[in-house]
Amino acid sequence: MEIALEHVPFDLDFHPSTNVVTTCLIDGSLHIYRYPDDSAPERIHKVNAHTESCRALCFVDEGRVIVSGSVDCSLLATDVQTGTSVTRLNNAHGAAINRIISMTESTFASGDDAGCVKVWDIRERSCINVFHEQEEFISDMAFSSDSMKLIATCGDGTLSVCNLRSGKVQTRSEFSEDELLSVVIMKNGKKVVCGTQSGALLLYSWGFFKDCSDRFVDLSPNSVDVLLKLDEDRVITGTENGLISLVGILPNRIIQPIAEHSQYPVEGLAFSHDKRFLGSISHDHTLKLWELDDLLQGKTSAAQQSAGSNSDSDTEMHINDDPAPSKGSKKSKRKLENGNAGDSSSFFADL
């Protein structure tokens, strides 16, 4: 399934229990779609959420609310049922918000362009932790519920481990030669995998974060902008050339390319609540919902695979291994102008 969008999308998330997906666009708007089992997707709400580009979002509060973050430094909570604003915090961060992830039913984390990570609790209706050890944009985050630690990757080439119990940054890796763009926790919490600007995957052993323990350099010459964990041994990658691949970790191997979104960078990947669909977004103004089982078994049609690409073949996926010039990837987003922060208010007062 394909959903045509009005502008370039920057993030997507699926509802945790129903067939609803949301995406945020470069114009600051938030779109919510329902995708029924037996009919085409339908947009149920369009929200003019932010005055500038909306880069990040996630469902919180068991899917009742969508939290979105913007270049204008604001956080917005939107009611999923009505599409109306619940509350807004205009100066949530001192710099453009770049990444938001859901952690527990009541908490989420946000990271900005200045290397600051904040953790928010809906029950306490406030920010409960602030971590600011990194120097450039927070590119991605991953949460370990067992250890109550938050992993944050940064454009300065470092990875930080934020201890939520102590409220302190437990450790920070040495500077990598590469920008770290994406992160997942795998191997039952024993390994942390990071995607990089050069296309390599860096593997860190849990508890030994100063330097990576392994590198997988044969994945792609294109930047690995998105990582999505499939299981403890396999991860789905989204790269700058628009290719979506299934990759094995320890042993490190490319299992197979499974889809090609377009010729543009893959901006986001996510699973539906039942893992029936893999959602992908790119700069071609489309949100695509792929049947996950068909992708993994190689049953997706050639027509679907080549949609949005310039391939002349009707039978083969077009794979471009040449690094493409950036068309607004994670690094180029940093160049967007930050908005002005407004007056502070209790972000969670009405949640």
Buried (B, 14 or more C-beta within 10 A) or exposed (E): BBBEBEBBBBBBBBBBEBBBBBBBBBBBBBBBBBBEEEEEBEEBBBBEBBBBBBBBBBBBBEBBBBBBBBBBBBBBBBBBEEBEBBBBBBBBBEBBBBBBBBBEEBBBBBBBBBBBBBBBBBEEBEBBBEBBBBEBBBBBBBBBEEBBBBBBBBBBBBBBBBBBEEEEBBBBBEEBEBBBBBBBBBBEBEBBBBBBBBBBBBBBBBEEBEEBBBEBEEBBBBBBBBBBBBEBBBBBBBBBBBBBBBBBBBEBEBBEBBBBBBBBBBBBBBBBBEEBBBBBBBBBBBBBBBBBEBBBEEEBEBEBBBBBBEBEEEEEBBBBEEBBEEBBBBBEBBEBEBBEBBEEEEBBEEB
